[in-house]
Amino acid sequence: MLLLCSSEQLLQTLLGAPGSGFPWCQCVSYDCKCSPYSLTLANVTKARTTTTTCFDVVYRGCDTSLACCRGMLDAVDKLSLETTASCATTKSYITKVTVDGKTHFSWNTLSHATPSGGTGYELKIYNLGMSNASLPGSQVCVYSQRPCLDTSDLLLDNGRGGSHEARHYAGNASAP
């Protein structure tokens, strides 16, 4: 899932996630054409007690006549991945986040009530300070430990046959 929240117009892009309600930011308009980026799983490296899961940020383009598209080309300050309780109930399950190989200290795990009455979880990475000039081609890596060792723990199964695509959003408001 990819969602883009613009601080100017609070617009978002939502690629079907029935039931979960992800993402949980307060946006007022949904438009799937606004998202110029996608996340692809680049690699997973497992050691005895830790796992490193890396994603490549890919520019896929968007309709520049849309204000939300132009906003996301100008500034992206946060990225959020929909995750599971195994990774988000305690922040220590995720030990580190890197952006382009450099430790990124502005991140947190959060839980939210879902529309169905359940609980949803996310890993939010903020204060990125990036734009279309710097975000595409970037790599974001998440370092995790038990009980968050598998891709199926880090990425909530999106109901597409266990493909564990990265459901995420990117936004240009810096608030955690």
Secondary structure, 3 states (H helix, E strand, C coil): CEEEECCCCCEECCCCCCCCCCCCCCCCEECHHHCCEEEEEEEEEECCCEEEEEEEEEECCCCCCCHHHHHHHHCEEEEEEEECHHHHCCHHHEEEEEECCEECCCEEEEEEECCCCCEEEEEEEEEEEECCCCCCCCEEEEEEECCCCCHHHHCCCCCCCCCCCCCEEEECCCCC
